[in-house]
Amino acid sequence: MSNLLKYPGESSNDSLPPEAKAAAHSRRTFLFKLSVLLNAAVGTVLAVPLVGYLLGPAVKKDASVGAWVNLGRTDDFPVGETRLVDFLSPVNSLGDGETAKVACWVRRISEQRFQVFAVNCAHLGCPVRWFAESKLFMCPCHGGAYYQDGSRAAGPPERGLFEYHTKLDGEALLIHAGNMPTLATQASCKEKPLVQIAPAEAATRSTSWQA
């Protein structure tokens, strides 16, 4: 009895001549190898996103170190004005689309001095708006207010806006980006980390009868 595998309903190969048996064996071998290659290709396609998901945080962490982003020419920012600018996050990945864009407020103080603030309120992260008439940044969510230099003016926030470190490269304005500015990161590239400003209620009470 022949050891060749037969498909369901296929007649026995025992009655076939040797040439026909060899052809049938070659055809089955080819189909088997083709199915293995197709399965390997499908497995590779499915594995790529998984590997990217697992290794993505490590890659993004390395990419965020020393990530300087060009915000545009200095001529685009008139002295004394504050403008909203979008830039592409240096830790973006394929498929991020519009979510890879990050907004910031650029304030030009003088010819060589700039301030760049994160668009997020220091309270709960809502995007703040700039009102040139009153020279204030206002948060629409909980009424937080900041002066034009980013310092706290009123409302729930206990500190000023988070600020990016800036530098000039010829006629280009660059900021250090990669990490979202928070109290836990040195997104401003300063030697000392950002510190939490104590709320007014936590200040030492001066009167002796208050415990």
C-alpha positions in Angstrom: 0.0 0.0 0.0 1.3 3.4 -0.9 2.5 5.7 1.9 1.4 8.8 0.0 -1.3 10.9 1.7 -4.5 11.0 -0.2 -7.1 13.8 -0.2 -10.7 12.9 0.9 -12.5 11.2 -2.0 -9.2 10.8 -4.0 -8.8 7.4 -5.6 -5.9 5.2 -4.6 -2.5 5.9 -6.1 -1.5 2.3 -6.1 -2.8 1.8 -9.6 -0.9 4.9 -11.0 2.4 4.5 -12.9 5.6 5.7 -11.2 5.7 8.9 -13.2 2.2 9.9 -12.0 3.0 9.0 -8.4 6.1 11.2 -8.5 4.1 14.1 -10.0 1.4 13.8 -7.3 4.1 13.7 -4.6 5.8 16.8 -6.0 2.5 18.7 -6.2 1.7 17.9 -2.5 5.2 18.9 -1.4 4.8 22.2 -3.3 1.4 22.9 -1.7 2.7 22.0 1.7 5.7 24.4 1.4 3.4 27.1 0.0 1.1 26.8 3.0 4.1 27.1 5.4 5.3 30.2 3.7 1.8 31.8 3.8 1.4 31.0 7.5 4.9 32.5 8.2 4.0 35.6 6.3 0.7 36.0 8.2 2.5 35.4 11.5 5.1 38.1 10.7 2.5 40.6 9.8 0.6 40.0 13.1 3.8 40.0 15.1 5.1 43.4 13.9 2.5 45.5 15.7 2.9 43.5 18.9 6.7 43.9 18.9 6.2 47.6 18.3 3.8 47.9 21.2 6.2 46.1 23.5 9.3 48.0 22.5 7.7 51.3 21.8 8.0 52.8 25.3 11.7 52.1 25.4 12.3 53.6 21.9 10.3 56.7 22.8 12.1 57.1 26.0 15.4 57.2 24.3 14.1 59.5 21.5 12.8 62.0 24.0 16.3 62.8 25.4 17.7 66.0 23.9 14.8 66.4 21.5 15.0 69.9 20.1 12.0 70.9 17.9 12.0 73.8 15.5 9.0 76.1 16.0 9.7 78.3 13.0 11.6 81.5 12.1 12.0 84.2 14.7 10.5 86.7 12.2 7.2 84.8 12.6 6.9 86.0 16.2 6.6 89.8 16.5 8.1 91.4 19.7 5.4 91.9 22.4 3.0 89.3 20.9 1.9 85.8 22.1 1.0 83.3 19.4 -0.3 79.7 19.4 2.0 77.2 17.5 1.7 73.5 16.7 4.7 71.3 16.5 5.2 67.6 15.8 6.0 65.6 18.9 9.4 64.0 18.6 8.0 60.8 20.2 5.3 60.3 17.6 4.8 57.0 15.8 3.1 55.8 12.7 -0.7 56.0 13.0 -0.7 58.9 15.4 -2.1 61.2 12.8 -3.3 64.6 14.1 -2.7 63.4 17.7 1.0 63.7 17.1 0.7 67.5 17.0 1.3 69.4 20.2 0.3 73.0 20.8 2.2 75.7 22.7 2.1 79.4 23.4 5.1 81.4 22.2 5.7 84.8 23.7 8.4 87.1 22.3 9.7 89.4 25.0 12.4 91.1 23.0 14.6 90.5 20.0 16.5 87.6 21.7 14.2 86.6 24.5 11.3 84.1 24.2 9.0 82.2 26.5 7.2 79.1 25.3 4.4 77.7 27.5 2.7 74.4 27.4 -0.9 74.9 26.3 -2.2 72.8 29.3 -3.4 74.4 32.5 -1.4 73.5 35.5 -4.6 72.5 37.3 -6.1 69.6 35.4 -4.6 70.0 32.0 -7.3 71.9 30.1 -6.0 74.0 27.1 -5.6 77.6 28.1 -6.5 80.5 25.8 -4.6 83.8 25.4 -6.5 87.1 25.7 -4.4 89.9 24.3 -6.8 92.6 25.6 -6.4 91.6 29.2 -2.9 90.1 28.8 -4.0 86.9 30.5 -4.1 83.2 29.8 -7.5 81.8 30.8 -8.6 78.2 31.4 -12.2 77.6 30.3 -12.7 74.6 32.5 -12.3 75.9 36.1 -11.4 79.6 35.7 -7.7 79.4 36.2 -5.9 82.6 35.1 -2.2 83.3 34.4 -0.3 86.5 33.7 1.5 87.0 30.4 4.8 85.7 31.8 3.0 82.4 32.8 2.8 83.1 36.5 -0.4 82.3 38.4 -2.9 85.1 38.6 -6.1 83.5 40.1 -8.2 80.4 40.3 -7.5 76.7 41.3 -4.0 76.3 39.8 -1.3 76.4 42.5 1.5 77.3 40.2 2.2 79.0 36.9 2.2 77.5 33.4 4.7 74.9 32.5 7.5 76.3 30.4 9.7 74.8 27.7 13.4 75.6 27.5 14.2 77.6 24.4 17.2 78.4 22.3 18.0 80.2 19.0 19.7 78.5 16.1 20.4 81.3 13.6 17.0 82.6 12.6 15.1 79.5 14.1 13.4 79.2 17.4 13.8 75.8 19.0 12.3 74.3 22.1 13.3 71.1 24.0 10.3 68.7 23.7 9.6 65.1 24.0 8.3 64.9 27.6 5.1 66.7 28.4 6.0 69.4 31.0 4.8 68.2 34.4 6.0 68.4 38.0 7.6 65.0 37.5 9.7 65.7 34.5 12.5 68.2 33.6 10.9 69.1 30.3 12.3 72.6 30.6 15.9 71.2 30.7 16.8 73.1 33.8 19.3 71.8 36.2 16.7 71.7 39.0 13.4 69.9 38.5 10.1 71.8 38.6 8.9 72.1 42.1 5.4 72.3 43.5 4.4 75.7 44.9 2.7 75.3 48.2 -1.0 76.5 48.3 -1.8 79.6 50.3 -3.8 77.5 52.8 -0.7 75.5 53.7 1.3 78.6 54.7 2.4 79.0 58.3 -0.2 80.9 60.4 1.0 83.9 62.2 -1.5 84.3 65.0 -0.8 82.3 68.3 -4.4 81.3 68.8 -4.6 79.4 65.5 -3.4 75.8 65.7 
